[in-house]
Amino acid sequence: MTEGLPPEFQADAGHSLWQACVDELSRELPEQQFNTWIKPLTAQISEDQQRLTLFVANRFKLDWIRAQYAGRLATMLESLQGHPVQIELVITPRDSAVKTVRQSTPSSMENVPESIDLPDEPAANTFRSRLNTALTFDNLVEGTANRMARAAAMHVSGSPGHLYNPLFIYGGVGLGKTHLMHAIGNKLLADRPEAKVLYIHAEQFVSDVVKAYQRKTFDEFKHHYHSLDLLLIDDVQFFANKDRTQEEFFNAFEALLAKKSHIVMTSDTYPKGLADIHERLVSRFDSGLTVAMEPPELEMRVAILINKAISEGSEMPEEVAFFVAKNVRSNVRELEGALRKILAYSRFNQKEISIQLARDALRDLLSIQNRQISVENIQKTVADYYKIKVADMYSKKRPASIARPRQIAMYLAKEMTQKSLPEIGELFGGRDHTTVLHAVRKINAERLQLTELNQQLHVLEQTLKG
Ligand SMILES: Nc1ncnc2c1ncn2[C@@H]1O[C@H](COP(=O)(O)OP(=O)(O)OP(=O)(O)O)[C@@H](O)[C@H]1O
């Protein structure tokens, strides 16, 4: 029996099986990815061939391999073995990994020196990127709504520091901005594991500035932020009115651009629509490429539902996906919530997914939706109707071509939802409740006098009621 390993393991038994997987992956993956992630792996298969254990050096690698390769490996193993094989990932501290594998490795395994001689740890292993490895380009469905943002993001992840720097991505809630940012970081780290990548929410940046202030550690703060290769910063609208944070961010911004590091930002509105942010920062935000993420169109919502169901190990018939997508329109986060409810309902009641089952599972949501139309939906419908950007609903822009649809949307929000004036103001880019009240009164009065406006409002109301 091999010392240091569970008795059921027989390393040689699984070698040819694992080697077959490695060979297949070496054909499927780009060389760099293969060399970085697959080649260094050490594998053992249990005696009954039901379980494959992969030994990895650290948590970062474990998460990455689980998110990126475990699914593909499982399919491969199942087709090779003719039955499912459970994959287990185990972190083995470097020294003990070397020892254990050496002791247990029969001569045939010694053809795989990489599994023993682990390469130097890449810097990414010690530098906490805060990336969620599950959010990648592969599982981000593409559609008209995100095509340009996705293409720009792909470009940045492939050659950071060149074009589109900074990349500024804006759009409403739950539309995939954060997902896209993580995808950029994950792709860059897959290609260059030593790169210093940091994902951070703007609020966390604010809190880091405050800490540096309190502890008088601005040198460390600067060293940390100014040394990055890629900074991904989410929801920069949170910098509003925070002068010291804006100053530190400006410094970091200049330092990073000077050394050709890349900066990607997201926000709920485009740079010039941002309130209470210094002009010099706003103009920097707008100096690279600014792209919008729009709410997904019907077909894209359907594709997202079908894909997400597959990733949850289920299947959603297309007609059901259409039914759900037609009823849940505002954003992807709500679509995900609806899907979770349907899957849970189907599992709990042990019933196939059908339109009727979806109707039952989403009963509350559908009836609430019929009674209460969301403000986001109103903003999108009105923006589409008057051919302006959804982001203009939250921006400070004042031309009549934008201000008027915005007032109409505020009026409809008051008429068709349960929201209060301050709540509506907040959802329209943090406006005061008196601004909303003014819009509601104005449109109300005009509606009584202007037939054309009344007609337009009627169309909008019918569209919103579905
Ligand atoms: N095109 C897409 N394909 C697949 N999943 C998507 C897509 N767009 C969004 N999602 C998913 O929808 C959820 C919400 O997306 P995300 O958190 O990136 O939105 P966001 O725009 O950053 O919103 P917020 O401003 O509220 O943070 C996530 O789980 C994300 O993975």
The ligand as an SDF file (V2000), in Angstrom:
LIG
                    3D

 31 33  0  0  0  0  0  0  0  0999 V2000
  -25.5340   38.3440  -21.0100 N   0  0  0  0  0  0  0  0  0  0  0  0
  -25.5580   37.6020  -19.9040 C   0  0  0  0  0  0  0  0  0  0  0  0
  -25.4190   36.2710  -19.9780 N   0  0  0  0  0  0  0  0  0  0  0  0
  -25.4500   35.5140  -18.8620 C   0  0  0  0  0  0  0  0  0  0  0  0
  -25.6230   35.9960  -17.6290 N   0  0  0  0  0  0  0  0  0  0  0  0
  -25.7550   37.3140  -17.4890 C   0  0  0  0  0  0  0  0  0  0  0  0
  -25.7360   38.1850  -18.6210 C   0  0  0  0  0  0  0  0  0  0  0  0
  -25.9170   39.4580  -18.1880 N   0  0  0  0  0  0  0  0  0  0  0  0
  -26.0410   39.3850  -16.8530 C   0  0  0  0  0  0  0  0  0  0  0  0
  -25.9290   38.1060  -16.4310 N   0  0  0  0  0  0  0  0  0  0  0  0
  -26.0400   37.6410  -15.0400 C   0  0  0  0  0  0  0  0  0  0  0  0
  -27.0010   38.4820  -14.3960 O   0  0  0  0  0  0  0  0  0  0  0  0
  -26.6080   38.7300  -13.0570 C   0  0  0  0  0  0  0  0  0  0  0  0
  -26.5180   40.2370  -12.8310 C   0  0  0  0  0  0  0  0  0  0  0  0
  -25.4140   40.7330  -13.5900 O   0  0  0  0  0  0  0  0  0  0  0  0
  -24.3500   41.7700  -12.9880 P   0  0  0  0  0  0  0  0  0  0  0  0
  -24.2280   41.6180  -11.5040 O   0  0  0  0  0  0  0  0  0  0  0  0
  -23.1050   41.6620  -13.8020 O   0  0  0  0  0  0  0  0  0  0  0  0
  -25.1350   43.1130  -13.3030 O   0  0  0  0  0  0  0  0  0  0  0  0
  -24.7000   44.6200  -13.1270 P   0  0  0  0  0  0  0  0  0  0  0  0
  -24.9930   45.2860  -14.4230 O   0  0  0  0  0  0  0  0  0  0  0  0
  -23.3000   44.7320  -12.6180 O   0  0  0  0  0  0  0  0  0  0  0  0
  -25.7310   45.1260  -12.0570 O   0  0  0  0  0  0  0  0  0  0  0  0
  -25.5430   46.0920  -10.7700 P   0  0  0  0  0  0  0  0  0  0  0  0
  -25.3110   47.4400  -11.3220 O   0  0  0  0  0  0  0  0  0  0  0  0
  -26.8380   45.9360  -10.0630 O   0  0  0  0  0  0  0  0  0  0  0  0
  -24.3810   45.5580   -9.9920 O   0  0  0  0  0  0  0  0  0  0  0  0
  -25.3100   38.0090  -12.8370 C   0  0  0  0  0  0  0  0  0  0  0  0
  -25.5500   36.7790  -12.2190 O   0  0  0  0  0  0  0  0  0  0  0  0
  -24.7730   37.8010  -14.2520 C   0  0  0  0  0  0  0  0  0  0  0  0
  -23.9600   36.6500  -14.3220 O   0  0  0  0  0  0  0  0  0  0  0  0
  1  2  1  0
  2  3  1  0
  2  7  2  0
  3  4  2  0
  4  5  1  0
  5  6  2  0
  6  7  1  0
  6 10  1  0
  7  8  1  0
  8  9  2  0
  9 10  1  0
 10 11  1  0
 11 12  1  0
 11 30  1  0
 12 13  1  0
 13 14  1  0
 13 28  1  0
 14 15  1  0
 15 16  1  0
 16 17  2  0
 16 18  1  0
 16 19  1  0
 19 20  1  0
 20 21  2  0
 20 22  1  0
 20 23  1  0
 23 24  1  0
 24 25  2  0
 24 26  1  0
 24 27  1  0
 28 29  1  0
 28 30  1  0
 30 31  1  0
M  END
$$$$
